[in-house]
Amino acid sequence: HHLLMVQNEDGSYSHANVVDGEPFANDAHDDNNDNCLDDETFQNENGAGIVPLQLLTETNNTMNEEGHVPLPSQLLHPQYTSTTPALKLWPLAILVFYNVSGGPFGIEPSIRAAGNFYAIVGFCIFPFIWSLPEALVTAELGSTFQDPSAGVAWVEEAFGEEMGRLCGYLGWVSGATDNAIYPTLFLEYVTSVVGWDKDEFGGWTRFGLVALITICLSLLNYTGLEIVGKASLLVCVIAMSPFVLMTIIGAPHVVPSRWLQMPEVPEDGTNLFDDDFQTSPGALPLLGFAGILWRPFMNNMFWNLNSFDNAASFAGETTDVKKTYPRGIFIGLIMTVVFYIVPLMVAVGATDYTQSEWVDGHLGAVAVDIGGSWLGAWTIFAAGISNLALFEAELSADAFQLMGMAERGYLPKIFQKRSRYGTPTTGIIVGTMVIIMFGCADFGQLLELLNANYAVSLLMEYAAFIKLRLFRKELERPYRIPLPDWAAVLIAVPPCLATIAIILISNWYVYIFTFGAIISGIFFFKVGDIAKRKGWFEYEVKTRGYAMPPMDDSSSGVETFDPLSSDVVNHEGEWEYREDNRIT
């Protein structure tokens, strides 16, 4: 399966797919052609591999005895022949689902903060405020840039490098903090059902278990996105099965009037949350309108319904960025909403727990009441499996983001290193270390810390979307939100206002953490600039275009060119690639 290049008499070039000397359709395959590159490897227009379109023609296009056109030895280097497995529709949809949700695990704080009625209303309304706009923006900009750095590429294109790398840093900090939640949340479910004392089950025992779980899951992530995607498909079936059973068994026992239960109105709200961090003072009062504890309620909603922008890290890994990629995002969106609302309505409608009893991990106890101890045990197992998939999806996105930032010259070249499975090795190692550092923190503490950092980076991404949609109309968008520019811009307004509210209602500890993250990010990048100038670390900027490095053997009779662009110029062995008036 070859891409045979022919120079026409007028100097232009054309190509034909050839197997054994005969043209064939693009979907034909020849698996036995050793040392020959196929056109999928050359022209990876859907981003499935890592090789740009580079065309090499020998002055004498002769075929060997098998009827194959031999390629110059320079192209047989793994730099040009290595590809990574492409994500198909359902593995991609599952990765999106687990980057955002992973099921109803962790919804308990929303009920404890607002009661049954407002929790149900929240999961019906906030998907239209947060989830749908973010999914649409990610589908458009993710398909446009197809960059593993995700929102970093969008913000850089709109506002420059400084803002781009700050956005990437804050997004990565929130992602790494988010990933520390999942081993912790799994332990919360275990202690809730088994009945262990949470005060006694802590210290080094808790830290050791969190560290062990983290390391094992990181090793699985190292083996590649295809394995993670396929495993997540099986995991999704297993993890959601107890809630399907809970819905079937519990539906006949649902009392609709319980859905209308209004929140308790405590004096100050502190009696509903025993964590001083979650009830500590901030710029706004803890207790708000309608008796809702808005800080834990909004933070839980924000955490459960956001992070669709992580899917942009996988845009270049999908089989078809124009169709498969946006479809995968929207299927993940539908799964997210359904697997929140349906189990929530059955859980609160079929049981009669008070608002204060909905502590972290309480869904396990609800499963026992509805289906018996076997369903409670199955829910615990599903919680572990679901948190595994959440962990894998988040760690993949964070590691690919670091790799993308390294390819843009923000981080040392070592962050570009891929394993033999195609996964970013250094990014996985660094992410694992940060997660272990947060191993002793509680669920509520981690939730508020990550939300504030993520909120800042998310606002930067929405600002980039607005600017690029209005002032960069020439960008090729494989998927474009099917609305005029003014309407597309209005899509970003509700999520921006709601996200600003998340920042305003935070406590002073969160403000200090977020401010410290911003300052430390600026400091690290300044140190990185010094390291780059002094040569302390090796940096390498990889262009996202089709630049071809010079051939080592100038006497090979090989001519190099790029038919997609006339901007690749060879000046006495020094290659330039012009992209948007920037020269690399």
C-alpha positions in Angstrom: 0.0 0.0 0.0 2.0 2.9 -1.3 1.8 6.6 -2.2 3.5 6.8 -5.5 4.5 10.3 -6.4 4.9 11.4 -10.0 6.3 14.7 -11.4 4.2 15.9 -14.3 5.7 17.6 -17.4 4.5 21.0 -16.1 6.4 20.6 -12.9 3.4 19.8 -10.7 3.0 16.6 -8.7 0.3 14.0 -8.6 0.0 10.8 -6.6 -1.7 7.4 -7.0 -2.2 4.6 -4.6 -0.4 1.5 -5.9 -0.2 -2.1 -4.8 1.8 -4.5 -7.0 1.9 -1.9 -9.8 -1.9 -1.6 -9.9 -4.0 1.4 -8.6 -6.4 0.6 -5.8 -9.1 2.3 -3.7 -8.1 4.1 -0.5 -9.8 1.5 1.7 -7.7 -1.4 0.2 -4.9 -2.8 2.3 -1.7 -4.7 1.8 -0.4 -5.9 5.1 2.6 -7.7 3.7 4.5 -4.8 2.3 7.5 -4.6 4.6 9.6 -1.4 4.6 6.9 0.5 2.7 4.8 3.3 4.2 1.1 3.6 3.4 -0.7 6.8 2.6 -2.4 6.6 6.0 1.0 6.9 7.7 2.0 9.7 5.3 -1.1 11.7 5.4 -2.7 11.3 8.8 -5.4 13.9 8.2 -7.5 12.6 11.1 -4.6 12.8 13.5 -4.5 9.1 14.2 -0.7 9.0 14.0 2.2 11.3 14.6 3.6 11.6 11.0 3.0 14.7 8.9 2.5 14.5 5.2 6.0 14.4 3.7 6.5 13.4 0.1 9.7 11.8 -1.2 10.1 10.9 -4.8 13.1 9.3 -6.3 14.2 10.6 -9.7 13.7 7.1 -10.9 10.5 5.6 -9.6 11.4 2.0 -10.2 9.6 -0.9 -8.6 11.3 -3.9 -7.0 10.7 -7.5 -7.9 7.5 -7.6 -5.8 6.1 -4.6 -7.6 6.7 -2.3 -4.7 8.2 1.2 -4.8 11.1 1.1 -2.3 11.3 4.1 0.0 14.5 5.9 1.0 16.1 4.6 4.2 15.7 7.9 5.9 11.9 7.4 6.1 12.2 4.1 7.8 13.3 5.8 11.0 10.6 5.3 13.8 10.2 9.1 13.8 8.2 8.7 10.6 6.9 5.2 10.8 5.6 5.1 14.4 1.9 5.6 14.9 -0.4 5.3 17.9 -3.7 3.4 17.9 -6.6 5.6 16.9 -9.6 6.0 19.2 -12.9 4.9 17.7 -16.3 6.3 18.6 -17.3 4.3 21.7 -13.9 4.2 23.4 -13.7 8.0 22.8 -17.2 8.5 24.2 -16.3 6.5 27.3 -13.1 8.5 27.8 -15.2 11.7 27.6 -17.8 10.3 30.0 -15.1 9.4 32.5 -13.3 12.7 32.1 -16.5 14.4 33.1 -18.6 12.1 35.2 -18.2 8.4 35.6 -21.6 7.9 37.1 -23.4 9.3 40.2 -20.5 8.6 42.6 -19.8 11.8 44.5 -23.3 13.5 44.2 -24.0 13.2 47.9 -22.7 16.7 48.8 -25.3 18.3 46.5 -28.1 16.6 48.4 -26.6 17.4 51.7 -26.2 21.1 50.8 -29.5 21.7 49.0 -32.0 18.9 49.8 -33.7 16.5 47.3 -35.6 19.0 45.3 -32.8 21.5 44.5 -30.4 18.6 43.8 -32.7 17.2 41.2 -33.3 20.7 39.7 -29.6 21.4 39.7 -28.8 18.2 37.7 -31.6 19.1 35.2 -30.6 22.8 34.7 -26.8 23.1 35.1 -26.0 20.7 32.2 -27.5 23.4 29.9 -25.4 26.1 31.7 -22.1 24.3 31.9 -22.0 21.0 30.1 -23.6 21.7 26.7 -21.7 24.9 26.0 -18.4 23.4 27.0 -19.0 20.3 24.9 -19.8 22.5 21.8 -16.7 24.7 22.3 -14.5 21.7 22.8 -15.9 20.0 19.7 -15.2 23.1 17.5 -11.8 24.1 18.9 -10.6 20.6 19.6 -11.2 19.6 16.0 -9.6 22.9 14.8 -6.3 22.6 16.6 -6.0 18.8 17.2 -3.3 19.6 19.7 -2.6 17.4 22.8 -2.1 20.6 24.8 -5.9 21.2 24.5 -7.0 24.6 25.7 -3.4 25.8 25.8 -3.3 25.9 22.0 -6.6 27.9 21.9 -5.5 30.5 24.5 -2.0 30.8 22.9 -3.5 31.4 19.5 -5.9 34.1 20.9 -3.8 35.8 23.5 -0.2 34.8 23.1 2.3 32.4 24.7 2.3 33.8 28.2 -1.4 33.4 28.6 -1.3 30.0 26.9 1.2 28.5 29.2 -0.5 30.0 32.3 -3.8 28.4 31.2 -2.1 25.1 30.7 -0.4 25.2 34.1 -3.6 26.0 35.9 -5.5 23.4 34.0 -2.9 20.8 34.8 -2.9 21.7 38.5 -6.6 21.3 38.7 -6.5 18.1 36.8 -3.8 16.6 39.0 -5.7 17.7 42.1 -8.9 16.2 40.6 -7.2 12.9 40.0 -6.3 12.7 43.7 -10.1 12.6 44.5 -10.7 9.2 42.9 -8.7 6.9 45.2 -9.9 9.0 48.1 -13.6 8.7 47.0 -13.3 5.0 46.6 -12.1 4.7 50.2 -15.0 6.8 51.3 -17.4 4.3 49.8 -15.6 1.4 51.4 -15.7 2.9 54.9 -19.4 3.9 54.4 -20.6 0.4 53.7 -18.2 -1.6 55.8 -18.8 0.7 58.7 -15.2 1.6 59.5 -14.5 4.6 61.7 -13.2 7.3 59.3 -11.2 8.9 62.2 -9.4 5.7 62.9 -9.0 4.7 59.2 -6.5 7.5 58.4 -2.9 8.6 58.7 -0.3 6.4 57.2 -2.7 3.6 56.5 -4.9 5.8 54.4 -1.9 7.4 52.6 -0.4 4.0 51.9 -3.6 2.6 50.3 -4.0 5.8 48.2 -0.4 5.6 47.0 -0.7 1.9 46.2 -3.9 2.4 44.2 -2.4 5.4 42.4 0.7 3.6 41.3 -1.2 0.5 40.0 -3.6 2.7 38.0 -0.7 4.7 36.6 1.0 1.5 35.3 -2.2 0.6 33.5 -2.4 4.1 31.9 1.2 3.6 30.7 0.1 0.8 28.5 -1.7 3.0 26.1 -4.9 4.9 25.2 -6.3 2.0 23.2 -6.1 -0.3 26.2 -7.5 2.5 28.4 -10.3 3.1 26.0 -11.3 -0.5 25.5 -10.9 -1.2 29.3 -13.1 1.8 30.0 -15.8 0.4 27.8 -16.0 -2.8 29.9 -15.6 -0.7 33.0 -18.5 1.5 32.1 -20.8 -1.5 31.8 -19.6 -2.9 35.1 -19.7 0.4 37.0 -23.1 1.5 35.8 -24.8 -2.0 36.3 -25.6 -1.5 40.0 -27.4 1.7 39.2 -29.4 0.0 36.4 -30.3 -2.7 39.0 -31.0 0.0 41.6 -33.3 1.7 39.2 -35.2 -1.5 38.2 -35.6 -2.7 41.8 -36.2 0.7 43.4 -38.5 2.3 40.8 -41.7 0.5 42.2 -40.8 1.9 45.7 -40.3 5.5 44.6 -42.5 8.0 46.4 -42.7 11.1 44.1 -43.4 13.5 47.0 -39.9 12.8 48.3 -38.5 14.5 45.2 -40.1 17.7 46.4 -38.4 17.7 49.8 -37.1 21.2 50.5 -33.8 21.8 52.3 -33.4 22.1 56.0 -32.8 25.6 57.2 -30.0 25.4 59.7 -28.7 28.5 61.6 -25.5 28.8 59.7 -25.1 25.5 57.7 -22.1 24.3 59.7 -24.0 21.4 61.2 -24.5 19.7 57.8 -20.7 19.6 57.0 -18.3 18.4 59.7 -15.3 19.6 57.6 -14.1 23.0 58.8 -12.5 23.7 55.4 -15.9 23.5 53.7 -17.6 25.8 56.2 -14.8 28.2 56.7 -15.6 31.9 55.9 -15.1 33.5 52.5 -16.1 36.7 50.7 -19.7 35.7 50.7 -21.8 34.0 53.5 -22.1 30.2 53.5 -25.9 30.1 53.8 -27.8 31.7 50.9 -31.1 31.9 49.1 -33.7 29.3 49.8 -31.8 27.7 52.6 -29.2 26.3 50.2 -25.5 26.0 51.2 -24.4 27.5 47.9 -20.6 26.9 48.2 -20.7 23.1 48.5 -23.7 22.9 46.3 -22.2 24.9 43.4 -18.8 23.3 43.8 -20.3 19.8 43.6 -22.4 20.7 40.5 -19.4 22.3 38.9 -17.1 19.3 39.5 -19.7 16.8 38.3 -20.7 18.6 35.1 -17.4 20.1 33.7 -14.1 19.0 32.2 -15.3 18.3 28.6 -12.4 20.4 27.5 -10.1 17.5 28.4 -11.4 15.7 25.4 -9.5 18.2 23.2 -6.3 16.3 24.2 -7.6 13.3 22.4 -8.7 15.0 19.2 -5.6 14.1 17.4 -6.0 10.4 18.5 -9.4 9.8 16.9 -10.2 8.0 13.7 -12.2 10.9 12.2 -11.9 14.3 13.7 -14.8 15.7 11.7 -17.4 13.1 12.6 -16.1 10.6 15.2 -14.7 13.3 17.5 -17.8 15.5 18.0 -20.1 12.5 18.1 -18.0 11.0 20.8 -18.2 14.2 22.8 -22.0 14.4 22.5 -22.5 10.8 23.4 -20.4 11.3 26.5 -22.6 14.4 27.3 -25.8 12.4 27.1 -24.4 9.5 29.2 -23.3 12.1 31.8 -26.7 13.6 32.2 -28.7 10.3 32.2 -26.4 8.6 34.7 -26.8 11.5 37.1 -30.5 12.2 37.0 -32.0 8.7 36.8 -30.1 7.1 39.8 -30.5 10.4 41.8 -34.3 10.4 41.4 -34.5 6.7 42.4 -32.1 7.0 45.3 -34.0 9.9 46.9 -37.4 8.7 45.9 -37.1 5.1 47.2 -35.5 6.0 50.5 -36.3 8.3 53.4 -33.0 9.6 54.5 -32.7 13.1 56.0 -30.6 15.7 54.3 -27.8 15.5 56.9 -27.4 11.7 56.3 -26.2 12.2 52.7 -22.5 12.0 53.6 -19.7 11.1 51.2 -20.2 7.5 50.0 -23.8 7.3 51.2 -25.0 5.8 47.8 -23.5 2.5 49.0 -25.8 2.5 52.0 -28.8 3.4 49.7 -28.0 0.4 47.5 -28.1 -1.8 50.6 -31.6 -0.5 51.5 -33.0 -0.9 48.0 -31.5 -4.2 47.0 -29.9 -5.8 50.0 -26.3 -6.3 51.0 -25.3 -7.9 47.7 -26.2 -4.7 45.8 -24.3 -2.7 48.4 -21.3 -4.9 47.8 -21.7 -4.6 44.1 -22.0 -0.8 44.4 -18.7 -0.7 46.3 -17.0 -2.8 43.6 -18.5 -0.6 40.9 -17.3 2.5 42.7 -13.8 1.1 42.6 -14.1 0.3 38.9 -15.6 3.7 38.1 -12.9 5.6 40.0 -10.4 3.5 38.1 -11.7 4.7 34.8 -12.1 8.3 36.0 -8.5 8.2 37.2 -7.3 6.8 33.8 -9.2 9.3 31.7 -8.0 12.3 33.8 -4.4 11.0 33.9 -4.3 10.5 30.2 -5.6 14.0 29.5 -3.2 15.6 31.9 -0.2 13.7 30.6 -1.0 14.6 27.0 -1.4 18.2 27.9 2.1 18.3 29.4 3.4 16.6 26.3 1.6 19.3 24.1 3.1 22.1 26.2 6.6 20.5 25.8 6.0 20.4 22.0 5.3 24.1 22.2 8.6 24.8 24.0 7.0 25.5 27.4 8.5 22.5 29.1 11.8 20.5 28.6 12.0 18.0 25.8 11.8 15.1 28.2 8.0 15.7 28.5 7.7 14.9 24.8 8.9 11.3 25.4 6.4 8.6 24.6 6.5 5.1 25.8 6.5 2.2 23.3 2.7 2.2 23.7 2.5 5.9 22.6 1.7 7.3 26.0 3.5 10.4 27.5 5.9 8.7 30.0 7.1 11.8 31.9 3.7 13.3 32.2 2.3 10.1 33.7 5.2 10.0 36.2 4.8 13.6 37.3 1.1 13.3 37.6 1.4 10.2 39.7 3.8 12.0 42.1 1.4 14.9 42.6 -1.6 12.7 43.2 0.3 10.8 45.9 1.2 14.1 47.5 -2.5 14.9 47.9 -3.2 11.4 49.3 -4.2 12.6 52.8 -6.7 15.3 51.7 -10.4 14.9 52.0 -12.9 14.8 49.2 -14.5 18.2 49.9 -11.1 19.9 50.3 -9.8 18.6 47.0 -13.0 19.6 45.3 -12.9 23.2 46.2 -9.2 23.6 45.5 -9.3 22.1 42.0 -12.5 24.0 41.1 -11.1 27.4 41.6 -8.0 26.7 39.5 -10.0 25.0 36.8 -12.5 27.9 36.8 -9.8 30.4 35.9 -8.4 28.3 33.1 -11.9 27.6 31.8 -12.7 31.3 31.6 -9.5 31.8 29.6 -10.7 29.1 27.2 -14.1 30.7 26.7 -12.4 34.0 26.1 -10.2 32.4 23.5 -13.2 30.8 21.8 -15.0 34.2 21.5 -12.0 35.9 20.1 -11.1 33.2 17.6 -14.7 32.9 16.4 -15.0 36.6 15.8 -11.5 37.5 14.5 -10.1 34.3 13.1 -12.8 33.2 10.7 -10.2 31.8 8.3 -9.3 28.9 10.6 -10.3 25.6 9.2 -12.8 24.1 11.5 -13.7 20.4 10.7 -16.5 20.8 13.2 -18.2 24.1 13.6 -21.0 25.0 16.0 -24.0 25.3 13.5 -24.9 28.8 14.6 -24.0 32.3 13.4 -21.1 34.0 15.2 -23.2 36.2 17.4 -25.2 33.2 18.6 -22.1 31.1 19.2 -20.6 33.9 21.3 -23.8 34.0 23.4 -23.4 30.3 24.2 -20.3 31.2 26.3 -22.1 33.8 28.4 -24.1 31.5 30.9 -21.2 29.2 31.7 -18.9 32.2 32.2 -21.2 33.8 34.7 -21.8 30.6 36.6 -18.0 29.9 36.6 -17.3 33.4 38.0 -19.8 32.6 40.7 -17.8 29.6 41.7 -14.8 31.8 42.3 -16.8 34.5 44.2 -18.3 32.0 46.7 -14.9 30.3 47.6 -13.4 30.5 51.0 -10.2 32.4 51.8 -8.1 29.2 51.8 -9.1 28.6 48.2 -8.2 32.2 47.2 -4.7 31.7 48.8 -4.2 28.3 47.0 -5.3 29.7 43.6 -3.2 32.9 44.0 -0.3 30.7 45.0 -0.8 28.5 42.0 -0.8 31.5 39.7 2.4 33.0 41.2 4.2 29.6 41.3 3.2 29.0 37.7 4.7 32.4 36.6 7.8 31.6 38.7 8.3 28.2 37.2 8.0 29.5 33.7 10.5 32.3 34.4 12.9 29.8 35.7 12.2 27.7 32.6 13.1 30.7 30.4 16.4 31.0 32.2 17.0 27.3 31.9 16.4 27.5 28.2 18.8 30.3 27.7 21.5 28.8 29.8 21.0 25.3 28.4 20.2 23.6 31.7 17.5 21.5 30.0 17.0 20.5 26.4 13.9 22.2 24.8 12.5 21.4 21.3 9.7 23.2 19.6 7.7 20.9 17.2 5.8 22.6 14.5 2.2 21.4 14.0 2.5 21.8 10.3 4.2 19.8 7.6 7.8 20.8 7.8 10.3 18.2 6.6 13.7 18.0 8.2 16.7 17.9 5.9 17.9 14.6 4.5 21.2 13.3 5.8 22.3 12.0 2.5 22.3 14.7 -0.1 23.6 12.3 -2.8 20.6 9.9 -2.5 18.9 11.4 -5.5 15.9 12.2 -3.4 13.9 15.4 -3.8 11.8 16.6 -0.9 8.8 18.8 -1.1 5.4 19.5 0.4 2.4 19.7 -2.0 0.2 21.3 0.7 2.3 24.3 1.2 4.9 26.3 -0.7 6.2 27.7 2.5 8.9 25.0 3.1 12.1 26.4 1.8 15.6 24.9 1.8 18.4 27.5 2.1 21.7 25.6 1.8 20.6 22.9 4.1 18.7 25.1 6.6 15.0 24.5 6.5 12.4 27.0 7.3 8.7 26.5 7.8 6.4 29.5 7.7 3.1 29.3 9.6 1.0 32.3 10.3 4.0 34.6 9.6 6.0 32.8 12.3 9.3 31.2 11.1 10.6 28.1 12.8 
